[in-house]
């Protein structure tokens, strides 16, 4: 009898299994991007092992799905991850199509800046922020410099009210502390810290990676405040043709062109940027141009050579020329270098080349190289500044593994720098600098969810001797990657060149004074970064990224504007400087087409000397950025509202009788844009920049009526012509309109 019951139970179980299987259903569909089917896109059911990749027609099909509420996940590198909840009933066929949108901050993005090797952003022990062209298109700008204005904790600083040159501040640290690279190679050198961030064809930019905090262990000198790495497109994956052009109501015109071609079996990518502005405007009635006149062209070309076993060989080059002028509205080139009508006229010519060659060995060994030449012919009133700089750089890296838990990178680098100018500084033998270096890093997998990165670098500067830069990074992530914690400690060093980095040393009526020999600056940095990823029941994606940072400087070189109003005194700080604060970014993407990117940074940057602590000049305590977008999908129309806000900062004055305010006001630059997609190849856009029409006070440049100080007031002889009181551009509200066209 027991045997009979067992047999009956067995047959009942078999029949029940068939019945349950009979109730299983199928989900299928097609994945699109810009109206075209996309192949090799991952589609899976959340919480299960069921998933497929789309075929060459963009289609997918997942069979044998059990009953209940399921979440379909669509994941692709460079695109926002999509989620869709569906209710699966018995014996049904569910058709669900998806349309991909580009992602400006995907955790799946491949990054290289933190470790000098390609890893997923989520897996990197070093916090790296990634921004795609989609992010920068929300507020189109003619240069990378201006594009940075909506990145949290990063501020484009205008250094001169007359010629409008500037640099990039990261977490309150001045531009010379920011190391700028193209495709991982150190291209932007001392002279072009001021001018080199313009003219990079944005049509060729794949993404921009930002590392905040010292990175000297990998990149050597200058990487004290952070790294900005501009990654260009691979020729094979770039559009056949891309064109972006826009103009503004102020008369600015900018054109970006990208063109892909082949030479035999070699892929080539050509990029051209042209910017022109020749309309003198003086809305603040100070007699000087509010915006510099500019005529700039930049030509970029990149080759990817096909080799056996997919080994890398890429080489690229760029040439830029710019004619820039700011000053008296009545100035003409005939007054260049004279003392009748004041003008700042800068001719800049620059070339660059860089590349990577993977050696034909079984080990992954790469030879990376770059070289650049920068020539500047300029007059600041009747002060001549002519300079030439040539830099050659080579680096050999060996990427290997030791055992199962050690991912090691070993490298040797050498940098040659030649610099010469006609300034009053006596550089002597320092005109040529040799900088050989060795570095090693070991990424240790402590467990599935714990990584430790240890590294050290040794450099020998021919002018200043040995420098050692260690670092330590730790990363933990939860099982579902919803929580990520990173802790970083490291140091940086920098050899300063005042005339190539600080525009205040060249402009205006102040004398430049050096107190003793300028020694290299050193810094120690600690950073704690926490990332929280949330997907709500209605498929809203929320990413919160917060950091606390602390940087301590020794030997910092500070320009002293206040001891003597007629001088700028440069010396190593007899004390210390500290930059500390917290920064939070939030990225919210909703399925209804609304997305919000917002960030805020609260910081305190101070200088302590002779037991007296003061805030650093030209540094805000608080800054915030936002980017609100809504996609009207039914009519292919997108709205972007972007902006930033800055707290007051202390400003340099010419003594107690200076009529200008000692601090800047709270101010905000806000922009709005509408983008209409005509078809998969063409879109038009337009909007308004600086909606609030904010500009600094009209007297920001002191005594524009006497720029050569020929008629000083005997009662106030310290009040001289002074354009160093600057914190924002004088350019006010303006409209813009443009087009984007591409052929894939």
C-alpha positions as CSV (number, residue, x, y, z in Angstrom):
1,X,0.0,0.0,0.0
2,X,2.9,2.4,0.8
3,X,4.5,1.6,-2.5
4,X,1.3,2.4,-4.3
5,X,1.0,5.8,-2.6
6,X,4.6,6.6,-3.4
7,X,4.0,5.8,-7.1
8,X,0.9,8.0,-7.2
9,X,2.8,10.9,-5.5
10,X,5.5,10.6,-8.1
11,X,3.1,10.8,-11.0
12,X,1.3,13.7,-9.3
13,X,4.6,15.6,-9.0
14,X,5.5,15.0,-12.7
15,X,2.0,16.2,-13.8
16,X,2.3,19.3,-11.6
17,X,5.7,20.1,-13.0
18,X,4.3,19.9,-16.6
19,X,1.4,22.1,-15.5
20,X,3.7,24.8,-14.1
21,X,5.9,24.7,-17.2
22,X,2.9,25.0,-19.4
23,X,2.1,28.3,-17.6
24,X,5.6,29.7,-18.3
25,X,5.6,32.7,-20.8
26,X,7.9,34.5,-23.2
27,X,9.1,38.1,-23.3
28,X,10.5,39.5,-26.6
29,X,11.2,42.9,-28.2
30,X,13.7,45.1,-29.9
31,X,16.2,47.6,-28.5
32,X,16.6,50.9,-30.4
33,X,18.9,53.9,-30.3
34,X,18.1,57.0,-32.4
35,X,15.6,54.9,-34.3
36,X,18.1,52.2,-35.3
37,X,18.1,48.6,-33.8
38,X,21.1,47.9,-31.5
39,X,22.9,44.6,-31.4
40,X,24.8,43.0,-28.5
41,X,22.7,44.7,-25.8
42,X,22.2,42.7,-22.6
43,X,18.6,42.0,-21.6
44,X,17.8,40.0,-18.5
45,X,15.2,39.4,-15.8
46,X,16.2,40.9,-12.5
47,X,16.9,38.4,-9.7
48,X,17.2,35.5,-12.1
49,X,19.8,33.9,-14.4
50,X,17.6,34.4,-17.5
51,X,19.1,36.8,-20.0
52,X,20.2,37.2,-23.6
53,X,22.0,39.6,-25.9
54,X,20.2,41.2,-28.8
55,X,20.9,39.9,-32.3
56,X,22.1,41.8,-35.3
57,X,18.6,43.2,-35.8
58,X,18.3,44.4,-32.2
59,X,15.9,41.7,-31.2
60,X,15.8,39.6,-28.0
61,X,13.7,36.8,-26.7
62,X,13.6,35.2,-23.2
63,X,11.6,32.0,-22.9
64,X,10.3,30.0,-19.9
65,X,9.6,32.9,-17.6
66,X,7.6,31.9,-14.5
67,X,4.5,33.7,-13.4
68,X,4.4,36.9,-11.4
69,X,5.7,40.4,-11.5
70,X,9.1,40.6,-13.2
71,X,11.6,43.4,-13.9
72,X,13.2,43.5,-17.3
73,X,16.7,45.1,-17.2
74,X,18.4,46.5,-20.3
75,X,22.1,47.3,-19.8
76,X,24.7,48.6,-22.2
77,X,28.0,50.4,-21.9
78,X,27.6,54.1,-22.3
79,X,23.8,54.1,-22.0
80,X,21.4,54.5,-19.1
81,X,20.3,51.2,-17.6
82,X,16.6,50.7,-18.3
83,X,14.1,48.9,-16.0
84,X,10.5,47.9,-16.8
85,X,8.2,45.9,-14.6
86,X,5.7,43.5,-16.3
87,X,3.1,41.1,-15.0
88,X,3.6,37.6,-16.4
89,X,0.4,35.5,-16.7
90,X,0.0,31.9,-17.9
91,X,1.0,31.1,-21.5
92,X,1.4,34.7,-22.7
93,X,3.7,36.4,-25.1
94,X,4.8,39.8,-23.9
95,X,6.3,42.3,-26.4
96,X,8.4,45.0,-24.8
97,X,10.6,47.4,-26.8
98,X,13.1,49.8,-25.4
99,X,14.8,53.0,-26.6
100,X,18.3,53.6,-25.2
101,X,19.6,57.0,-24.1
102,X,23.2,58.0,-23.6
103,X,24.5,58.1,-20.1
104,X,26.8,60.8,-18.8
105,X,27.7,59.1,-15.5
106,X,27.2,55.3,-15.9
107,X,28.8,53.1,-13.3
108,X,29.6,50.7,-16.2
109,X,31.7,53.3,-17.9
110,X,35.3,52.2,-18.6
111,X,37.7,54.6,-16.9
112,X,41.5,54.8,-17.0
113,X,42.5,58.0,-15.1
114,X,42.5,56.5,-11.6
115,X,44.8,53.5,-12.2
116,X,46.3,54.0,-15.7
117,X,44.5,50.9,-16.9
118,X,41.0,50.4,-18.2
119,X,38.5,49.3,-15.5
120,X,34.8,49.8,-14.9
121,X,34.1,52.9,-12.9
122,X,32.3,50.8,-10.3
123,X,35.5,48.6,-9.9
124,X,38.0,51.4,-9.7
125,X,39.5,51.8,-6.2
126,X,40.0,55.5,-7.1
127,X,36.9,57.7,-7.3
128,X,36.6,58.9,-10.9
129,X,33.8,61.1,-12.2
130,X,32.9,60.6,-15.9
131,X,31.1,63.0,-18.1
132,X,30.0,62.2,-21.7
133,X,29.3,64.6,-24.6
134,X,25.6,64.3,-23.7
135,X,26.3,66.2,-20.4
136,X,28.1,69.0,-22.1
137,X,25.6,69.3,-24.9
138,X,23.1,70.5,-22.3
139,X,24.9,73.9,-22.3
140,X,27.0,74.0,-25.4
141,X,30.3,76.0,-25.2
142,X,33.1,76.8,-27.6
143,X,35.8,75.3,-25.3
144,X,36.5,72.6,-22.7
145,X,37.3,75.5,-20.3
146,X,33.8,76.9,-20.4
147,X,32.2,73.4,-20.5
148,X,33.4,72.8,-17.0
149,X,31.1,75.4,-15.4
150,X,28.4,72.8,-14.6
151,X,30.7,70.2,-13.0
152,X,30.3,70.2,-9.2
153,X,33.5,71.2,-7.4
154,X,35.2,72.4,-10.6
155,X,35.2,76.1,-11.4
156,X,36.6,77.8,-14.5
157,X,38.4,80.8,-13.1
158,X,38.8,83.9,-15.2
159,X,42.2,85.3,-14.3
160,X,42.2,88.5,-16.2
161,X,39.4,91.0,-16.7
162,X,41.1,92.3,-19.9
163,X,42.1,89.2,-21.9
164,X,39.7,86.7,-20.2
165,X,42.2,83.9,-20.0
166,X,41.7,81.4,-17.2
167,X,42.3,78.0,-15.6
168,X,40.4,75.3,-13.9
169,X,40.0,75.1,-10.1
170,X,39.2,71.8,-8.4
171,X,38.0,71.9,-4.8
172,X,39.3,75.4,-4.4
173,X,42.8,74.8,-5.6
174,X,44.1,77.0,-8.4
175,X,44.5,76.0,-12.0
176,X,48.3,75.1,-11.9
177,X,47.4,72.3,-9.5
178,X,45.1,70.7,-12.1
179,X,46.8,68.3,-14.5
180,X,45.2,68.1,-17.9
181,X,45.7,65.2,-20.3
182,X,44.5,64.0,-23.6
183,X,44.1,60.2,-23.9
184,X,46.1,59.8,-20.7
185,X,49.1,61.8,-22.0
186,X,50.3,65.0,-20.3
187,X,49.6,67.6,-23.0
188,X,48.7,70.7,-21.2
189,X,51.9,72.1,-19.8
190,X,52.8,75.3,-17.9
191,X,52.2,77.9,-20.7
192,X,49.0,76.3,-21.8
193,X,47.5,76.0,-18.4
194,X,46.3,79.5,-19.4
195,X,45.5,78.9,-23.1
196,X,45.6,75.2,-23.8
197,X,42.0,74.3,-22.7
198,X,40.6,76.0,-25.7
199,X,40.5,74.7,-29.2
200,X,40.1,71.0,-28.5
201,X,37.5,69.9,-31.1
202,X,34.6,68.7,-28.9
203,X,33.2,66.7,-31.8
204,X,36.0,64.2,-31.1
205,X,35.5,63.9,-27.3
206,X,34.3,60.5,-26.1
207,X,34.2,61.4,-22.4
208,X,36.0,63.5,-19.8
209,X,37.3,61.8,-16.6
210,X,38.0,63.8,-13.5
211,X,40.0,62.7,-10.5
212,X,39.8,65.0,-7.5
213,X,42.9,65.0,-5.2
214,X,46.6,64.3,-5.7
215,X,47.6,61.8,-8.4
216,X,51.3,62.3,-8.5
217,X,52.0,58.6,-7.9
218,X,50.9,57.9,-11.5
219,X,51.3,61.3,-13.2
220,X,54.1,63.0,-11.5
221,X,54.6,66.7,-11.0
222,X,51.6,69.1,-11.3
223,X,48.9,66.4,-10.4
224,X,48.4,67.9,-7.0
225,X,44.8,69.2,-7.0
226,X,43.4,66.6,-9.5
227,X,43.4,65.3,-13.0
228,X,41.2,66.1,-16.0
229,X,41.7,63.4,-18.7
230,X,40.1,64.2,-22.1
231,X,39.4,60.9,-23.9
232,X,38.9,61.2,-27.6
233,X,36.8,58.9,-29.8
234,X,38.2,55.7,-31.4
235,X,38.2,56.2,-35.2
236,X,36.5,52.8,-35.7
237,X,33.5,53.7,-33.5
238,X,33.2,57.4,-34.4
239,X,30.4,58.7,-36.8
240,X,31.4,59.0,-40.4
241,X,30.7,62.7,-40.2
242,X,29.7,65.0,-37.4
243,X,29.1,68.7,-37.5
244,X,28.1,71.1,-34.7
245,X,27.8,74.8,-35.2
246,X,26.3,77.6,-33.2
247,X,26.2,81.4,-33.0
248,X,25.2,83.9,-30.4
249,X,23.6,87.3,-30.3
250,X,26.9,88.7,-29.3
251,X,28.3,87.6,-32.6
252,X,30.3,84.6,-31.5
253,X,30.6,81.7,-34.0
254,X,31.8,78.2,-33.2
255,X,32.1,75.2,-35.5
256,X,33.2,71.7,-34.7
257,X,33.8,69.1,-37.4
258,X,34.6,65.4,-37.1
259,X,35.3,63.2,-40.1
260,X,36.2,59.5,-40.1
261,X,38.2,58.0,-43.0
262,X,40.5,55.2,-44.0
263,X,44.0,55.1,-45.4
264,X,44.5,51.5,-46.5
265,X,43.7,49.4,-43.5
266,X,44.2,52.3,-41.1
267,X,41.4,54.1,-39.4
268,X,41.7,57.9,-39.3
269,X,39.8,60.6,-37.5
270,X,40.0,64.3,-38.4
271,X,38.7,67.1,-36.2
272,X,38.5,70.8,-36.7
273,X,37.4,73.5,-34.4
274,X,37.0,77.2,-35.4
275,X,35.9,80.0,-33.1
276,X,35.6,83.6,-34.1
277,X,34.4,86.7,-32.2
278,X,35.2,90.1,-33.5
279,X,32.5,92.4,-32.0
280,X,33.8,94.8,-29.4
281,X,31.1,95.3,-26.7
282,X,31.4,97.5,-23.7
283,X,28.1,97.2,-21.8
284,X,29.6,98.3,-18.5
285,X,30.9,101.5,-20.0
286,X,34.4,101.2,-18.5
287,X,36.0,101.8,-21.9
288,X,37.3,98.3,-22.2
289,X,36.0,95.2,-24.1
290,X,33.7,93.1,-21.9
291,X,34.8,90.0,-23.9
292,X,38.1,89.5,-25.7
293,X,38.1,89.4,-29.5
294,X,39.3,85.9,-30.6
295,X,40.2,84.2,-33.8
296,X,41.1,80.5,-33.1
297,X,41.6,77.4,-35.2
298,X,42.5,73.9,-34.0
299,X,43.1,70.9,-36.2
300,X,43.3,67.4,-34.7
301,X,44.0,64.0,-36.4
302,X,44.2,60.5,-34.9
303,X,45.2,57.2,-36.4
304,X,44.5,53.7,-35.1
305,X,46.6,51.1,-36.8
306,X,45.4,47.5,-37.1
307,X,47.8,44.9,-35.7
308,X,47.9,41.2,-35.0
309,X,46.1,40.0,-31.8
310,X,44.4,43.4,-31.5
311,X,47.5,45.0,-30.1
312,X,47.3,48.8,-29.7
313,X,49.0,51.3,-31.9
314,X,47.5,54.8,-32.0
315,X,49.0,58.2,-32.7
316,X,47.5,61.6,-32.8
317,X,48.4,65.2,-33.3
318,X,46.9,68.7,-32.9
319,X,47.8,72.2,-34.0
320,X,46.2,75.3,-32.6
321,X,46.6,79.0,-33.4
322,X,44.9,81.8,-31.6
323,X,44.9,85.6,-32.0
324,X,43.3,87.1,-28.8
325,X,42.8,90.8,-27.8
326,X,41.2,92.6,-24.9
327,X,41.5,96.2,-23.8
328,X,40.5,99.7,-24.8
329,X,37.6,99.8,-27.1
330,X,39.5,102.1,-29.5
331,X,42.6,99.9,-29.7
332,X,43.9,98.7,-33.1
333,X,46.9,96.5,-33.9
334,X,48.9,99.6,-34.7
335,X,48.9,100.4,-31.0
336,X,50.4,97.0,-30.1
337,X,53.2,97.3,-27.6
338,X,52.8,101.1,-27.2
339,X,51.8,103.3,-24.3
340,X,49.1,105.4,-26.0
341,X,46.0,103.1,-25.9
342,X,46.1,100.0,-23.7
343,X,45.6,96.6,-25.1
344,X,46.5,93.0,-24.3
345,X,47.3,91.1,-27.5
346,X,48.4,87.5,-27.4
347,X,49.4,85.4,-30.4
348,X,49.6,81.7,-29.4
349,X,50.8,78.8,-31.6
350,X,50.9,75.3,-30.2
351,X,51.4,71.8,-31.6
352,X,51.0,68.4,-29.8
353,X,51.5,64.8,-30.7
354,X,50.9,61.7,-28.6
355,X,50.3,58.0,-28.9
356,X,50.5,54.5,-27.5
357,X,52.3,51.4,-28.9
358,X,51.8,48.0,-27.4
359,X,54.9,45.9,-27.7
360,X,54.7,42.6,-29.6
361,X,55.2,40.4,-26.5
362,X,53.0,37.9,-24.6
363,X,53.0,40.4,-21.7
364,X,50.9,43.6,-21.8
365,X,53.7,46.2,-22.2
366,X,52.8,49.7,-23.6
367,X,55.0,52.5,-24.8
368,X,53.3,55.8,-24.4
369,X,54.7,59.1,-25.7
370,X,53.9,62.7,-26.2
371,X,55.6,65.9,-27.2
372,X,54.4,69.5,-27.6
373,X,55.7,72.9,-28.5
374,X,54.1,76.2,-27.3
375,X,55.0,79.6,-28.6
376,X,53.5,82.8,-27.2
377,X,54.1,86.3,-28.6
378,X,52.2,88.8,-26.4
379,X,52.0,92.4,-25.2
380,X,50.3,93.5,-22.0
381,X,50.1,97.2,-22.6
382,X,53.7,98.1,-23.3
383,X,55.0,95.0,-21.4
384,X,56.3,92.4,-23.8
385,X,56.1,88.7,-22.9
386,X,57.5,86.2,-25.4
387,X,58.0,82.6,-24.4
388,X,58.7,79.2,-25.9
389,X,58.2,75.8,-24.2
390,X,59.0,72.3,-25.5
391,X,58.1,69.2,-23.6
392,X,58.9,65.6,-24.5
393,X,57.5,62.7,-22.5
394,X,57.9,58.9,-22.7
395,X,56.5,56.2,-20.5
396,X,56.8,52.4,-20.5
397,X,54.2,50.4,-18.5
398,X,54.0,46.7,-17.7
399,X,50.5,45.5,-16.8
400,X,50.6,42.0,-15.2
401,X,49.2,39.7,-12.6
402,X,50.9,37.9,-9.8
403,X,48.8,35.0,-8.5
404,X,45.0,35.4,-8.3
405,X,44.9,38.5,-6.1
406,X,47.6,40.9,-7.3
407,X,47.0,43.1,-10.4
408,X,50.3,45.0,-10.8
409,X,51.3,48.0,-12.9
410,X,55.0,48.9,-13.2
411,X,56.3,51.9,-15.1
412,X,59.2,54.1,-16.0
413,X,58.8,57.6,-17.3
414,X,61.0,60.5,-18.5
415,X,60.0,64.1,-19.1
416,X,62.2,66.7,-20.8
417,X,61.2,70.4,-20.5
418,X,62.7,73.4,-22.2
419,X,61.4,76.8,-21.3
420,X,62.6,80.3,-22.2
421,X,61.0,83.8,-22.0
422,X,62.0,87.4,-22.0
423,X,60.7,88.2,-18.5
424,X,62.7,89.7,-15.6
425,X,63.1,86.2,-14.0
426,X,66.6,84.7,-14.2
427,X,66.0,81.1,-15.0
428,X,69.6,80.3,-15.9
429,X,70.2,76.5,-16.0
430,X,66.6,75.9,-15.1
431,X,65.6,76.6,-18.7
432,X,66.1,72.8,-19.2
433,X,64.6,70.3,-16.8
434,X,65.0,66.6,-16.8
435,X,62.5,64.5,-14.8
436,X,63.0,60.7,-14.9
437,X,60.7,58.6,-12.7
438,X,59.8,55.1,-11.6
439,X,56.4,54.0,-10.3
440,X,54.6,50.8,-9.2
441,X,51.1,50.0,-8.0
442,X,49.5,46.8,-6.8
443,X,45.7,46.3,-6.8
444,X,45.1,43.6,-4.2
445,X,41.8,41.7,-4.2
446,X,41.4,41.1,-0.5
447,X,38.0,39.4,-1.1
448,X,35.2,39.6,-3.6
449,X,34.0,42.9,-2.3
450,X,37.3,44.4,-0.9
451,X,40.2,45.9,-2.9
452,X,43.4,47.6,-1.7
453,X,45.5,49.7,-4.1
454,X,49.0,50.6,-2.9
455,X,51.5,52.6,-5.0
456,X,54.6,54.7,-4.9
457,X,56.6,56.8,-7.3
458,X,60.1,58.1,-7.3
459,X,61.1,61.1,-9.4
460,X,64.4,63.0,-9.7
461,X,64.0,66.6,-10.8
462,X,67.3,67.9,-12.2
463,X,66.7,71.3,-10.5
464,X,65.2,70.2,-7.2
465,X,66.4,66.6,-6.5
466,X,64.5,63.5,-5.4
467,X,60.7,63.4,-4.7
468,X,58.8,60.3,-3.4
469,X,55.0,60.1,-3.8
470,X,53.2,57.2,-2.1
471,X,49.5,56.5,-2.1
472,X,46.9,54.1,-0.6
473,X,43.4,53.4,-1.8
474,X,40.7,51.1,-0.3
475,X,37.4,50.1,-1.9
476,X,34.4,48.1,-0.5
477,X,31.2,47.4,-2.3
478,X,28.0,45.6,-1.2
479,X,26.9,42.4,-2.9
480,X,24.4,44.1,-5.1
481,X,26.7,47.1,-5.7
482,X,24.1,49.5,-4.2
483,X,26.7,50.8,-1.8
484,X,30.4,51.6,-2.5
485,X,32.9,53.0,-0.1
486,X,36.4,54.3,-1.1
487,X,39.1,55.7,1.1
488,X,42.2,57.4,-0.3
489,X,45.4,58.8,1.1
490,X,48.3,60.1,-1.0
491,X,50.6,63.0,-1.6
492,X,51.6,65.2,-4.5
493,X,54.3,67.6,-5.6
494,X,54.7,70.5,-8.0
495,X,57.5,72.6,-9.4
496,X,56.1,76.1,-10.0
497,X,56.7,78.5,-12.9
498,X,55.0,81.7,-11.9
499,X,55.1,83.4,-15.3
500,X,53.5,80.5,-17.2
501,X,50.9,79.9,-14.5
502,X,49.8,83.2,-12.9
503,X,48.5,85.8,-15.4
504,X,48.6,88.4,-12.6
505,X,52.4,88.4,-12.9
506,X,52.1,89.9,-16.4
507,X,49.2,92.3,-16.5
508,X,48.6,95.6,-14.8
509,X,51.0,98.1,-13.2
510,X,52.3,96.0,-10.3
511,X,56.0,95.0,-10.0
512,X,56.7,91.3,-9.6
513,X,59.0,90.4,-6.7
514,X,60.5,87.0,-5.8
515,X,61.6,86.5,-2.2
516,X,64.3,83.8,-2.4
517,X,64.4,80.6,-4.4
518,X,61.0,79.0,-5.0
519,X,61.1,75.4,-3.7
520,X,58.7,72.6,-4.9
521,X,55.3,72.5,-3.2
522,X,54.3,69.3,-1.5
523,X,50.9,68.2,-0.3
524,X,49.1,65.3,1.6
525,X,45.6,64.4,0.8
526,X,42.9,62.2,2.4
527,X,39.5,61.5,0.8
528,X,36.5,59.4,1.8
529,X,34.0,58.7,-1.0
530,X,30.6,57.0,-0.6
531,X,28.2,56.0,-3.4
532,X,24.6,54.9,-2.9
533,X,22.6,53.5,-5.9
534,X,18.9,53.1,-5.6
535,X,16.3,51.8,-8.0
536,X,12.7,52.5,-6.8
537,X,9.6,50.5,-7.4
538,X,8.6,52.8,-10.3
539,X,12.1,52.3,-11.9
540,X,13.4,55.7,-10.9
541,X,17.2,55.5,-10.7
542,X,18.9,57.5,-8.0
543,X,22.7,57.8,-7.6
544,X,24.2,59.7,-4.7
545,X,27.9,60.3,-4.5
546,X,29.4,62.1,-1.5
547,X,33.0,62.9,-0.6
548,X,34.9,64.5,2.3
549,X,38.4,65.8,1.4
550,X,41.4,67.3,3.2
551,X,44.6,68.6,1.7
552,X,47.6,69.9,3.6
553,X,50.3,71.9,1.8
554,X,53.9,72.7,2.6
555,X,56.0,75.2,0.7
556,X,52.9,76.5,-1.1
557,X,53.7,79.5,-3.4
558,X,51.3,82.3,-2.6
559,X,51.1,85.6,-4.5
560,X,51.0,88.4,-1.9
561,X,48.9,91.3,-3.2
562,X,48.4,93.1,0.1
563,X,51.8,93.8,1.7
564,X,52.6,96.4,-1.0
565,X,49.8,97.6,-3.3
566,X,52.4,98.3,-6.0
567,X,53.8,94.8,-6.0
568,X,53.0,91.1,-6.3
569,X,55.4,89.3,-4.0
570,X,56.0,85.5,-4.7
571,X,57.5,83.3,-2.0
572,X,57.1,79.9,-0.4
573,X,54.7,80.1,2.4
574,X,56.3,80.1,5.8
575,X,53.6,78.0,7.3
576,X,50.9,75.8,5.7
577,X,47.8,75.9,3.6
578,X,44.8,73.7,4.0
579,X,41.9,72.8,1.6
580,X,39.1,70.8,3.3
581,X,35.4,70.3,2.7
582,X,32.6,68.0,1.6
583,X,31.0,67.5,-1.8
584,X,27.7,65.7,-2.8
585,X,26.4,64.8,-6.2
586,X,22.9,63.5,-6.9
587,X,21.8,62.0,-10.3
588,X,18.1,61.1,-10.6
589,X,16.6,59.6,-13.8
590,X,12.9,59.0,-14.1
591,X,11.1,56.9,-16.6
592,X,8.8,59.8,-17.5
593,X,11.7,61.6,-19.2
594,X,12.8,63.8,-16.3
595,X,16.4,63.7,-15.2
596,X,18.2,65.8,-12.5
597,X,21.9,66.2,-11.9
598,X,22.7,68.4,-8.9
599,X,25.8,68.9,-6.8
600,X,27.0,71.1,-3.9
601,X,30.5,71.7,-2.4
602,X,31.1,73.2,0.9
603,X,34.8,74.0,1.5
604,X,37.3,76.0,3.6
605,X,40.6,77.0,2.0
606,X,43.0,78.7,4.4
607,X,46.5,79.9,4.6
608,X,48.4,79.9,8.0
609,X,51.6,82.0,8.4
610,X,53.1,83.4,11.6
611,X,50.3,81.8,13.5
612,X,47.7,83.9,11.6
613,X,45.1,82.0,9.5
614,X,43.2,83.7,6.7
615,X,41.0,82.6,3.8
616,X,42.7,82.2,0.5
617,X,41.8,84.9,-2.0
618,X,39.5,84.1,-4.9
619,X,38.1,81.0,-3.3
620,X,34.4,80.5,-2.5
621,X,33.1,78.7,0.6
622,X,30.2,77.2,-1.2
623,X,29.3,76.3,-4.8
624,X,26.4,74.4,-6.3
625,X,25.5,73.2,-9.8
626,X,22.4,71.7,-11.4
627,X,21.2,70.3,-14.6
628,X,17.5,69.6,-15.1
629,X,16.3,68.0,-18.3
630,X,13.0,66.8,-19.6
631,X,12.4,64.8,-22.8
632,X,9.1,65.3,-24.6
633,X,9.5,62.0,-26.4
634,X,6.3,62.3,-28.4
635,X,7.6,65.4,-30.2
636,X,11.3,64.7,-30.0
637,X,11.9,67.9,-28.0
638,X,14.3,68.2,-25.0
639,X,14.5,71.0,-22.4
640,X,17.7,71.6,-20.5
641,X,18.0,74.0,-17.6
642,X,21.5,74.4,-16.2
643,X,23.1,76.6,-13.7
644,X,25.6,77.2,-10.9
645,X,25.8,79.4,-7.8
646,X,28.8,80.7,-5.9
647,X,29.3,82.1,-2.4
648,X,31.3,85.3,-1.8
649,X,35.1,85.1,-2.1
650,X,37.8,87.5,-0.8
651,X,39.3,89.7,-3.6
652,X,42.7,91.5,-3.9
653,X,42.5,95.2,-3.2
654,X,45.0,98.1,-3.6
655,X,45.0,99.1,0.1
656,X,42.4,100.7,2.3
657,X,41.4,103.4,-0.2
658,X,40.4,101.0,-2.9
659,X,36.8,101.8,-3.8
660,X,35.9,98.2,-4.8
661,X,34.2,95.8,-2.5
662,X,36.5,93.5,-0.5
663,X,34.4,90.4,-1.4
664,X,32.3,89.2,-4.4
665,X,28.6,88.9,-4.0
666,X,26.6,85.7,-4.2
667,X,26.1,85.1,-7.9
668,X,24.6,82.6,-10.3
669,X,25.0,81.8,-14.0
670,X,21.9,80.1,-15.4
671,X,21.1,78.8,-18.9
672,X,18.2,77.3,-20.8
673,X,18.1,75.3,-24.0
674,X,15.6,73.6,-26.3
675,X,16.8,70.8,-28.6
676,X,14.5,69.5,-31.4
677,X,15.4,66.3,-33.2
678,X,14.5,66.5,-36.8
679,X,15.5,63.0,-37.7
680,X,18.2,60.5,-36.6
681,X,20.9,62.6,-38.2
682,X,19.9,66.2,-37.6
683,X,18.9,68.2,-34.6
684,X,18.6,72.0,-33.9
685,X,19.1,73.7,-30.6
686,X,18.8,77.2,-29.2
687,X,18.4,79.0,-25.9
688,X,19.6,81.7,-23.6
689,X,22.9,81.9,-21.6
690,X,23.3,83.9,-18.4
691,X,19.5,84.3,-17.9
692,X,20.0,86.6,-14.9
693,X,22.4,88.8,-16.9
694,X,25.0,88.7,-14.0
695,X,28.3,90.6,-14.5
696,X,30.8,91.9,-12.0
697,X,30.7,95.6,-11.1
698,X,31.7,98.2,-13.7
699,X,34.7,99.3,-11.7
700,X,36.3,95.8,-11.5
701,X,39.1,97.0,-13.6
702,X,40.4,100.0,-11.6
703,X,41.4,103.2,-13.4
704,X,40.8,102.1,-17.0
705,X,41.1,105.8,-17.9
706,X,44.8,105.7,-17.0
707,X,46.1,102.2,-17.7
708,X,49.7,103.3,-18.0
709,X,49.6,105.2,-14.6
710,X,50.7,108.5,-16.1
711,X,48.4,110.6,-14.0
712,X,48.2,109.0,-10.6
713,X,46.4,110.8,-7.8
714,X,49.1,112.3,-5.4
715,X,46.7,111.8,-2.5
716,X,46.4,108.1,-3.4
717,X,49.5,107.0,-5.3
718,X,48.8,103.3,-4.6
719,X,45.6,103.3,-6.6
720,X,46.9,102.2,-9.9
721,X,45.5,100.5,-13.0
722,X,44.5,97.0,-11.8
723,X,42.7,94.2,-13.7
724,X,43.6,91.4,-11.1
725,X,40.3,92.0,-9.2
726,X,38.3,89.3,-11.2
727,X,36.1,86.3,-10.3
728,X,33.7,86.0,-13.2
729,X,33.3,86.9,-16.9
730,X,32.0,90.4,-17.9
731,X,29.9,88.7,-20.6
732,X,26.1,89.2,-20.0
733,X,22.9,87.6,-21.3
734,X,22.9,86.4,-24.8
735,X,20.9,84.1,-27.1
736,X,22.3,81.2,-29.1
737,X,21.1,78.9,-31.9
738,X,22.8,76.0,-33.6
739,X,22.6,72.7,-35.4
740,X,24.1,69.2,-35.0
741,X,24.4,66.8,-37.9
742,X,26.0,63.4,-38.2
743,X,26.2,60.5,-40.5
744,X,26.9,57.2,-38.8
